[in-house]
Every structure is written in structure tokens, then in C-alpha cells.
Amino acid sequence: MTTNTTTAALSIRSISFDEFLEMLGVPSSCELNKPIFKKMFSEATDGKKSILDAADKKALKDDVEKIRWLYTLKPNTINIAPYKDSEREYPEIAILHVELSNSVSNKNIYKRIAHFINRAIPYPLVILFTCEKTGTQNLSLVLADKRINQADKEKWVIEDRIHSYWINLSSVSAAEMSFFESLKINNLPFTNFFAFYQALIERLVAIKCAEHSGDFSLEKTGQLNEKASSTARLDRLRELERLESQRSEISNKLKKIKQMGKQVELNTQVKKINDEIANIKGSL
């Protein structure tokens, strides 16, 4: 027992956000490190109306401390080709840092903030959110696939949005450290920006799976199958989350029901869901 405890303790590391950025190994030629003023988003429109609704504007005002444009990856700053087909255009990738206010009460507000930032900036983004609570810094990564709006080629549609859970940088697990290491620029494909971004999504899906399995692992696929593989794994992950939510609802019902027959019926449902969850976890 002592040996296992010691091993587990040794696998936990503490790093700063700056050390995380250093781990990425982004070339200095890509560095921008300039502030983005909130006005850019509050005044953004889709050509007809404001991109932000009232709740978005409140989140921008109250919950965002500052936003910095850290890096721009484009052909003249890194040796990666742009990508374009009838559905998608990936001319470059921007890496942003959004620092949430210390007073933020709902840490899930970052999902709303990420959505309007993605709507306001047309190309693929890697958004790094940080939030400091009780003296510890937490990090979450958000990615979003975008495609061209076929009805209006000047606009884009946000497809899959995916975010990591909040990672406590004061207590980074072995799986989380493996995730960080997998994000190193030199570990990603330089074929084109679409392949590069899909590889990032694959890694984000993998760390979300590790939240359930405890292990960080990338599925072995060729580059052409990378998107399909990540999508299939993400579908399993979302089904797992749906089943866990359903199980929680049934468990809450069980606490209120006194009738024995109904309790047996609900317990049978819970057992079935548990079996499904176990099968999905085994395939993550």
C-alpha cells in the first residue's frame, strides 16, 4: 500500500501556465502575445445583428479578466500548408488565452465565452482558459471545428465543440502530463492546418476519455482516418455522459419512491445502465 501511494504521489506534478506554454514548443516566429480588447467582441456582428446576446455581454463584462492573442500559426510563421476544400478552409490557426475573473462563480461559463469568441473569429482557434480559485490555477482547452456556410460563403458554421475538464495545474496527474506532452508542436502533423487541428481534437478527446479510464491514449490510425476516429470516440464519450446523467436521474427518483415494485424496476434500469457504462469505458 505504501509503495502504491508513493508512486501515485510521484506521478502528480505542479506546473505554471507559462511552463505549460513552454512545453508546447511553439516557434518564436509564431508569437504575437498581444491583448484583444473586449470591444472587439461586444461590437462584433454577423452582418445584420450583434453576435453576442445579453447573457454573452454580461459574461464578457463580468467573467473575463483579459484575453491575449498568444500565437498565430500560418504558412509564413511555421512550415504548415493551408487547407481548403468545398466545405472547409483552414488558412491559419490562432492560439488565444482567456483569463477568467477570480470572482467568477460558475466555472462552466467558459463554454458560453468560447462559443461567442469562435463566432467572432473566422478561422480555427485553440482557446486556453485559465481560472484561479483558492490559490490554484486551473486550465481548460477548447477547440471547435468550423465549416463554410453553404448558403453564404462569407460565413462559417461551428460544428463540433469540445472542451477539456478543468485541469488543476497545482496537481497534474500522469495522464494529464501525457496529454500536455502530446500537444507539443513537434508531435503534431505538419501536412496542413486541417490535419494539425484534427490531431489536436484527437488529443482533447483522449484526455476526456482519460477522465473516465484514468489512462491517456491515442488511437492508432492513419491521418486520413483521424477525424473519423476522433468522431467515433467522441460519440462513445457523449453516450457515456448521457448514460451517467440518466443514471443520476433514476438514482434521485429512487430516493423518493417507497413502493417496492417500483424500486425493483428502477434498480433493474440502473444495473442495465451500469453494464452499458462499463462496456463503453472498456472501449474508450
Secondary structure, DSSP 8 states (H G I E B T S, - for coil): -HHHHHHHHHT-B---HHHHHHHHT--GGGEEEEEE-THHHHT-BSSSSBSS-HHHHHHHHHHEEEEEEEEEE-TTTSS-B-EE-SS-EES-EEEEEEEE-TT-S-TTHHHHHHHHHHHHS-S-EEEEEEEEETTEEEEEEEEEEEEE-TT-TTSEEEEEEEE---EETTSB-HHHHHHHHHT-GGGS--SBHHHHHHHHHHHHHHHHHHHHHS--------GGGHHHHHHHHHHHHHHHHHHHHHHHHHHHHHHH---HHHHHHHHHHHHHHHHHHHHHHHH-
